[in-house]
Amino acid sequence: MTAPSTQTIENFKKGDQEAIEEVYYFYKPTVVRFILSLIKDAEEAEVIFHNVFLKILRKKKDLDSEKGIRSYIFTISKNEVIDYFNHLNSNRKKTDEYYKNRIESSVDMKLEEEALMIRLEEAIESLTDQRKKVVRLSYFENLSYQEIADQMLISKNTVKNHLIKARLSLRNYLT
């Protein structure tokens, strides 16, 4: 296929459908190959070529029929590839920032959780021996009030009272 003639470029500038198709199909393989050599992604190369061609169509009246449009097409293609890489870099930075923040917040939460657990252990240690035992059996061994009462040889109501008073003491200690 030969390069579009000056007359074809003039018709292209006027919006003639045949001239537009001739220019499109003449430059597509060469420009896509050029873009592909830079970005190594066939689908994106096609997308970039279409963007290039749309830009040329929007500015078709400004084209110089004598000079042709080859250098213009390749200049726009190069600029589109640069924009593509800038966009990729921007997305990569956003992704990196997201994961960095996520890791930092995860570490911060872990540290806060550990500090709270240490304070909770201190709070439990400050309870009386009887309440300490009721709390451990209830919360850490998941025993029912009745099972705790049977094991400690106290009434079920006493277990409830110990837990109520223990919760109050723990809440006061932790706040």
N, C-alpha and C positions, 0 to 999 in steps of 0.2 A: 504494500500500500504506500502511495506517495504522500508527501506532506501536503496539507491543505493549501490550495492556491490562494493568491491574493483575493480573488473573487469569492472564494469560499469563506475567507475570513470576513469580507465585507457582508456577505449574506448572514454569517454567524452573528455579526454585530447588529444586524437588523432583526434577528430572532427567527430566521428561517429554520424550520425543523430539520430538514435534510442536512443543512450545513452544520447545525448543532450536533447531530448524530455522527456526521463524518469526522468532526473534530474530536468528539468524545471517543469514538472507536479507534481513531488513529493514535491518540495519545495514551489511552488507558493502559495498554500492555507495558509501555516504556516507563510511564510514571509509576505504576503499581510496582514494577520491578525495582525501580529506584527507591521507593518508599520501603519496600520489603527488605532491601539490602540494609536499610538503616534500623528498622524496628524489629525485624525477624518475627512478625506476626501477620499472616496472610489476611485474616479477617479485618484486623485493624488497618492494614494497608489499603484494603478496599474502601473502608469507611473514610479514611483520610483522603483518598482520591476523590470520592464523591463530594467531600467538603471542599476540596480544591476546585472541582469543576463548578460547584454551586457559586463559589466566590467569583470565578471567572464569568459565569453567566450574569451575576449581579452587576459586574463592571464591564460588560461586553462592549458598551458604547465607547469606553475609554481606550480600547485596544488600538494599537497602531497596525494597520493592515499591511504596511510595507515591511515592518520588522517581523511580523508573524507573532505567534504567542508561545513558542517553545520555551524561551528563557523565562517568560512570565509564569508559565505553568510550573517550571521547576523551582523558581524562587518561592512561589506560594507553597509548593509541596514541602520545600525545606523548612519554611516557617511553620507550617502545620505540624511537621514532625517535631520541631522544637517545642511547640505548644503541647504536643502529646506527651513528650518526656517531662515537661514541667508539671503537667497534670498528674502523671504517674508519681513523680517525686513528691508532690503535694499530698497525694493520697497515702503514700508510704509514710510520710511524716505524721499525718493524722492517725494512721494505724499504730505507728510506734508510740505516739503520745498516749493513745487510748490504753494500750497494753501496759505501758509504763505506769500510768495512773492507777490502773487496775491492780497491778502488783504492789505498788506503794500503799494503796488503800487496804489491800488484803493484809499486808505486813502490819500496818497500823492497827487494823482491827484485831489481828492475832495478838499484838502486844497489849492492847487494851483488854482483851479477853483474859490474857494471862494475869495481868495486874488485878483484874476483878476477881479471878479465881483465888489469887493469893489473899486478897482482902476478905473473901468469903470464908476461906479456911481459917483466917485469923478470927473472924467473927464467930465462927462455929466453936473454935477453941475457947472463946471467952464465955460460952454458955456453961451452965452447971453440968455436971457429969450426966445426970438423969436426962436433961433436955438434949444434950449432945447425942446421947445414945438414941433417943426417940427420933431426932432429925436424921441421923445416919440410917437408921432402919427404914424410915419412911421414904426419904428422898434418894438414897443411894442404893438401897436394897429393894425398894418398891414393895415393902410389906404393907398390908392393910392395917387399919387401926386395931382390929381384933387380933391379928397375928402378933403385932407389937405388944399388945396388952397381955396376951398369953405368954409370950417369951419373957417379958419383964415382970410378970406377976403383978400387974396393976390393972385398974379398970380401963375400959375403952374411953370413958369421959376424961380420965386423967391423961391419957395419950393425947386426946384432942386439945386439952388445956395446955399441955407442954408444947404442942406444935404451934398453937396460937401465940403463946408467950415467946416462943423461940423466933417465930416470924417477926414479931414486933421488935425484939432485940436485934435481930439481923438487919432489919430495915433501918433501925436507928443507927446501927454501927456503920452501915454502908452509905448512909446519906450525910 
